[in-house]
Amino acid sequence: FRGAAAVFQAGKITVIPFYSNKRFDANLSRDGEITSFKTDGYHRTPSEIEKKNNSREQVTGVNINYRNEQLQLGVSGVYHAYSRMYCPVVREYNYYSLRDSSHFNASIDYSYRLNRLAFAGETAVARNGATATTHMIQYTPSGLFSLSALYRHFPISYNAMHAQAFSEGSRVQNENGFYLGVTFSPLQKVSATTYIDLFRFPWPKGQVDKPSAGFDFYFLGTYAMDRNSNFELRYKIKQKEQNTDYPENSRKVLPYNTQKIRLRYNHALNNGWDFRTTLDAALFRRKFFPLEKGFMLSQHAGYRGGKKIRGDLFAGYFKSDTYATRLYSYERNLLTTFYMPSFHGKGIRLAASGRYAFTPRLSFSVKIGHTRYFDRETIGSGTERISGNRRTDLFTYWQWQF
């Protein structure tokens, strides 16, 4: 968004009107209609440059909110208008997608706290009358235990261009689900967080030719050896369904699951240094197909001992059968952001970043990363193809605060 907003408050009531007007990149049909949004931000080739800022979006709306010590109630409305007709190519999975140059959504939301119970939720309606809803309840009897449950229902006919909600899919549409999560501390030095999320897609999706379902299970256990050291064990398994060519010359929707395991040791020193040793493993299995595997062993070191200088070092070795078992490195980037590139195949990843403050208002940040593959002679494809098995990236940033 790019625009303006204002806040007006009278007692326990707050009113927030807002307006945004910006140009954006889009893929257009021969008739000049928007078929999809271009969100990668690249303008390198003539075709990419041609799509730069070729459309405009205006968004206006208001949120009215009432709040006291226990209760919060809100009413919102938002109107979208595009400079062109939005009309994606009709496919079975997007049959109910928005096809118009404008749209409107309205919603009511609430939250209420009663002793150790907390309730929250929102119900929204689209211009066509379709209604989406999500509701949550949380029970926290003590600081050592917390139980959360969340239900969501997003019908296929519901459309909202900028909606964000807890969901498995990327859009607030075509999904029903139930989430149950627990955080507890059974022993003084042991804490754990676990959840399971069950979801169903009642209508076909991209690369899934029929209604499908799946689940997502997560567990994180932490053991604190002392104030400066802890050990983590994380396990995650997600199962979904996807179109698969099996047997040859035929297509079926088959289930697949991805499992990820992490062992990590964290240690901090009193002089500003901290260290993190991590072993990541990934397993991928599709029904009727062989198991695929991958792992990464990495070491991180960071320094935060002074006001003027700070830095981070990362080194990792990875080996992965396929892209489905790709591994991610968790690297500190410029400013306060993080960078998580993915890797598959066999190779090493090295990265270093630092920041130096010349004065309290003037600073310089730099980040350099190097990847070397042992199983290929080229990296990437198309306009991003690199002849060779090495890739180096460099980022710099000057910051001057007035």
C-alpha positions in Angstrom: 0.0 0.0 0.0 1.0 3.6 -0.6 -1.2 6.3 0.8 -2.4 7.8 4.1 -4.3 6.9 7.2 -5.6 8.8 10.2 -6.6 7.9 13.7 -9.5 9.5 15.5 -10.3 8.6 19.1 -13.2 9.5 21.4 -13.2 7.6 24.7 -13.2 3.9 24.0 -14.0 4.3 20.3 -11.3 4.5 17.6 -11.9 5.3 14.0 -9.2 4.7 11.4 -9.9 5.8 7.7 -7.3 5.0 5.1 -6.6 5.4 1.4 -4.0 4.0 -0.9 -3.1 4.7 -4.5 -0.3 3.0 -6.2 0.9 1.6 -9.5 1.9 -2.1 -9.8 3.2 -4.7 -12.2 0.8 -7.1 -13.9 0.6 -9.6 -16.7 -1.9 -8.4 -19.4 -4.0 -10.2 -22.0 -4.2 -9.0 -25.6 -7.3 -7.0 -24.6 -5.4 -5.2 -21.9 -7.0 -7.0 -19.0 -5.1 -8.1 -15.9 -4.6 -11.9 -16.0 -2.2 -12.1 -13.0 -0.2 -9.9 -10.7 3.6 -9.8 -11.2 5.1 -9.7 -7.7 8.8 -10.7 -8.1 9.9 -7.0 -8.5 12.3 -7.8 -11.4 12.7 -5.4 -14.4 15.6 -6.9 -16.2 14.4 -8.0 -19.7 12.3 -6.0 -22.2 9.3 -8.1 -21.4 9.7 -7.4 -17.7 10.3 -3.7 -18.2 7.1 -3.6 -20.3 5.1 -4.8 -17.3 6.5 -2.2 -14.9 3.8 -0.1 -13.3 1.3 -0.8 -16.1 -1.7 -0.9 -13.8 -3.1 1.1 -10.8 -4.8 0.0 -7.7 -6.8 2.3 -5.3 -7.9 1.0 -1.9 -10.0 2.9 0.6 -11.8 1.9 3.8 -12.4 2.4 7.5 -12.0 0.5 10.7 -14.2 1.4 13.7 -13.1 -0.2 17.0 -14.5 -0.3 20.5 -12.2 -1.5 23.4 -12.4 -1.8 27.2 -10.4 -3.9 29.6 -12.0 -7.2 28.6 -13.8 -6.7 25.3 -12.9 -5.5 21.9 -15.3 -5.1 19.0 -14.5 -3.9 15.5 -16.3 -3.2 12.2 -14.3 -2.8 8.9 -15.0 -2.0 5.3 -12.6 -1.9 2.3 -13.1 -1.0 -1.3 -10.7 -1.9 -4.1 -10.6 -0.4 -7.6 -8.2 -1.3 -10.5 -7.5 0.8 -13.6 -8.1 -2.3 -15.7 -10.4 -5.3 -15.7 -9.0 -8.2 -13.6 -9.8 -11.3 -15.5 -7.6 -14.4 -14.9 -7.7 -17.1 -17.5 -10.6 -19.5 -16.6 -9.4 -22.8 -15.1 -11.4 -25.2 -13.0 -9.4 -24.3 -9.9 -10.0 -20.5 -10.3 -13.6 -20.7 -11.6 -14.8 -18.7 -8.6 -12.0 -16.1 -8.6 -12.8 -12.4 -8.8 -13.3 -11.2 -12.3 -14.0 -7.5 -12.1 -12.4 -4.1 -11.9 -13.6 -3.4 -8.3 -14.5 -5.3 -5.2 -15.8 -4.7 -1.7 -15.4 -6.5 1.6 -16.8 -5.9 5.1 -16.2 -7.6 8.4 -16.8 -7.7 12.1 -14.2 -8.8 14.6 -14.1 -9.4 18.3 -11.9 -10.5 21.2 -12.9 -11.1 24.8 -10.9 -12.2 27.9 -12.5 -13.9 30.9 -10.0 -14.8 33.6 -7.8 -17.6 32.0 -9.9 -17.8 28.8 -9.5 -15.7 25.7 -11.8 -15.6 22.7 -11.2 -13.9 19.3 -12.6 -14.1 15.8 -13.7 -12.4 12.6 -16.5 -12.9 10.1 -16.2 -11.2 6.7 -18.5 -10.9 3.7 -17.7 -10.3 0.1 -19.7 -8.3 -2.4 -21.3 -11.5 -3.8 -22.6 -12.4 -0.3 -20.1 -15.2 0.4 -19.0 -15.3 4.1 -15.7 -16.3 5.6 -15.1 -16.8 9.3 -12.5 -17.8 11.8 -12.7 -18.2 15.5 -10.1 -18.9 18.3 -10.2 -19.9 21.9 -7.2 -20.0 24.3 -7.0 -21.4 27.8 -4.0 -20.4 30.0 -4.4 -21.8 33.5 -0.8 -20.9 34.4 2.5 -19.7 32.9 3.5 -23.3 32.4 0.6 -24.4 30.2 -1.5 -22.9 27.3 -4.0 -24.6 25.0 -5.3 -22.9 21.8 -7.9 -24.0 19.3 -8.8 -22.3 16.0 -11.5 -23.1 13.4 -11.7 -21.5 10.0 -14.2 -21.7 7.1 -13.3 -20.0 3.8 -15.7 -20.9 1.0 -14.6 -21.2 -2.6 -16.9 -18.3 -3.6 -15.3 -15.8 -1.1 -12.9 -13.3 -2.6 -10.7 -10.7 -0.8 -7.7 -9.2 -2.5 -5.6 -8.4 0.5 -7.0 -10.6 3.2 -4.7 -12.3 5.6 -5.7 -15.1 8.0 -4.3 -18.3 9.5 -4.5 -20.8 6.7 -2.6 -23.5 4.9 -3.3 -22.0 1.4 -2.0 -18.7 0.2 -5.5 -17.2 -0.1 -8.5 -16.8 2.2 -10.5 -19.1 -0.1 -11.4 -22.8 -0.6 -10.3 -24.0 2.8 -11.8 -25.5 6.0 -9.6 -26.3 8.9 -9.1 -26.9 12.6 -6.0 -26.1 14.6 -5.1 -27.4 18.1 -1.9 -26.2 19.8 -0.3 -26.8 23.3 2.6 -25.1 25.0 3.7 -26.6 28.3 6.7 -27.0 30.6 6.7 -30.4 32.3 10.0 -29.9 34.1 11.9 -26.8 35.3 14.4 -26.8 32.4 12.2 -28.4 29.8 9.6 -26.7 27.6 7.6 -27.9 24.6 5.3 -26.6 21.9 3.3 -28.8 19.7 0.3 -28.4 17.3 -1.7 -30.2 14.7 -3.6 -28.5 11.9 -6.2 -30.4 9.9 -7.3 -28.9 6.7 -9.5 -29.6 3.7 -9.8 -28.0 0.3 -13.4 -28.6 -1.0 -12.7 -27.4 -4.5 -9.8 -28.3 -6.9 -6.6 -26.3 -6.6 -3.7 -25.5 -8.8 -1.9 -28.9 -9.5 -4.7 -30.8 -7.7 -7.6 -31.8 -9.9 -10.0 -32.8 -7.2 -11.0 -31.8 -3.6 -8.1 -32.7 -1.3 -7.1 -32.7 2.4 -4.0 -32.9 4.6 -2.5 -32.2 8.0 0.4 -30.4 9.6 2.1 -31.6 12.8 4.8 -29.8 14.7 6.8 -30.4 17.9 9.5 -28.3 19.5 11.2 -29.4 22.7 13.8 -27.2 24.5 16.2 -28.2 27.3 18.0 -25.4 29.1 21.2 -26.6 30.5 22.0 -23.3 32.1 21.2 -19.6 31.5 23.5 -19.4 28.4 23.0 -22.8 26.8 20.1 -24.8 25.5 19.4 -27.8 23.2 16.5 -27.9 20.8 14.7 -30.8 19.1 12.2 -30.0 16.3 10.1 -32.3 14.3 7.6 -31.4 11.6 5.5 -33.5 9.2 3.1 -32.1 6.6 0.9 -34.2 4.3 -1.0 -33.0 1.3 -2.1 -34.2 -2.2 -1.0 -33.3 -5.7 -1.3 -34.3 -9.3 1.2 -37.0 -10.2 2.0 -38.8 -13.5 1.5 -42.4 -12.3 1.5 -44.8 -13.9 3.0 -43.4 -17.2 0.7 -41.6 -19.5 -1.9 -41.1 -16.8 -2.5 -38.6 -14.0 -3.6 -39.3 -10.4 -4.0 -37.2 -7.3 -1.6 -38.9 -4.8 -0.7 -38.0 -1.2 2.8 -37.0 -0.3 4.4 -35.9 3.0 7.5 -33.9 3.9 9.2 -34.5 7.2 11.8 -32.2 8.7 14.0 -32.8 11.8 16.3 -30.3 13.5 18.8 -30.7 16.3 20.3 -27.5 17.5 22.7 -26.4 20.3 22.8 -22.7 21.3 25.5 -21.2 23.5 26.1 -17.6 24.5 29.2 -16.1 26.1 29.3 -13.2 28.4 31.6 -11.2 26.1 29.0 -10.8 23.4 29.6 -13.9 21.3 27.0 -16.5 20.6 27.2 -19.8 18.8 24.6 -22.1 17.1 25.3 -25.6 15.8 22.5 -27.1 13.7 21.8 -30.4 12.0 18.8 -30.4 9.7 17.3 -33.4 7.9 14.5 -33.6 5.4 12.5 -36.6 4.1 10.1 -36.6 1.2 7.8 -39.5 0.2 5.1 -39.7 -2.4 2.9 -42.7 -2.6 4.3 -45.4 -4.9 7.6 -43.5 -5.2 11.0 -44.0 -3.4 12.0 -42.0 -0.4 14.0 -38.8 -1.0 16.5 -37.5 1.6 18.5 -34.4 2.5 20.6 -32.9 5.3 22.6 -29.9 6.3 25.1 -29.4 9.0 25.8 -25.7 9.8 27.6 -23.5 12.3 26.7 -19.9 13.1 28.7 -17.4 15.2 27.5 -13.9 16.1 29.0 -10.9 17.9 27.0 -8.3 19.7 29.6 -7.1 22.2 29.8 -3.4 21.3 27.6 -0.5 20.2 29.8 0.3 17.2 30.4 -3.2 15.6 28.4 -6.3 15.2 28.7 -9.3 12.9 27.7 -12.8 12.0 29.4 -15.8 10.3 27.7 -18.8 8.8 29.1 -22.0 7.3 27.1 -25.0 6.1 27.5 -28.3 4.2 24.4 -29.7 2.5 23.5 -32.8 0.6 20.0 -33.3 -0.9 18.6 -35.8 -3.4 16.0 -33.4 -5.0 14.4 -30.0 -4.7 11.7 -31.6 -2.6 14.2 -32.2 0.2 15.8 -28.8 -0.1 17.4 -27.3 3.0 17.4 -23.7 4.2 20.1 -21.6 5.8 19.0 -19.0 8.4 21.3 -16.0 7.9 21.2 -12.6 9.3 20.9 -10.0 6.5 21.2 -6.2 6.4 19.6 -4.2 9.2 17.3 -6.4 11.3 16.1 -8.8 8.5 16.9 -12.4 7.9 17.8 -14.2 4.6 16.7 -17.9 4.1 18.0 -19.2 0.8 17.3 -22.8 -0.1 19.7 -25.5 -1.4 19.5 -28.9 -3.0 22.2 -31.1 -4.5 25.6 -31.2 -2.8 27.7 -28.3 -1.7 28.7 -25.7 0.9 27.3 -22.3 1.9 29.4 -19.6 3.5 28.1 -16.2 4.6 29.4 -13.2 6.6 27.6 -10.0 7.6 28.6 -7.0 9.7 27.6 -3.5 10.7 29.8 -0.6 11.8 28.4 2.6 13.3 30.7 5.5 12.6 28.4 7.8 14.7 25.0 7.2 16.4 23.4 8.4 13.2 25.7 7.0 10.5 26.3 3.3 9.9 27.5 0.9 7.1 26.2 -2.7 6.7 27.6 -5.4 4.4 26.6 -9.0 3.7 28.5 -11.4 1.5 27.5 -15.0 0.7 29.2 -17.7 -1.3 27.7 -21.0 -2.5 29.7 -23.8 -4.1 28.1 -26.9 -5.6 30.0 -30.2 -6.0 27.5 -31.9 -8.3 26.9 -29.5 -11.2 28.7 -27.2 -13.7 25.9 -24.6 -14.1 23.6 -22.9 -11.7 20.1 -21.6 -12.4 18.4 -21.3 -15.8 17.2 -18.8 -18.4 18.4 -15.3 -17.7 19.7 -16.3 -14.3 21.9 -19.1 -15.6 25.5 -19.1 -14.3 28.2 -21.0 -16.1 30.1 -22.6 -13.3 29.4 -24.2 -9.9 29.9 -21.1 -7.7 27.8 -18.1 -6.9 28.6 -15.1 -4.8 26.2 -12.4 -3.7 27.0 -9.1 -2.1 24.8 -6.5 -0.4 25.7 -3.2 1.1 23.7 -0.6 2.9 24.5 2.9 4.2 22.2 4.4 6.8 22.1 8.1 7.8 19.5 9.0 10.3 18.4 12.7 10.5 
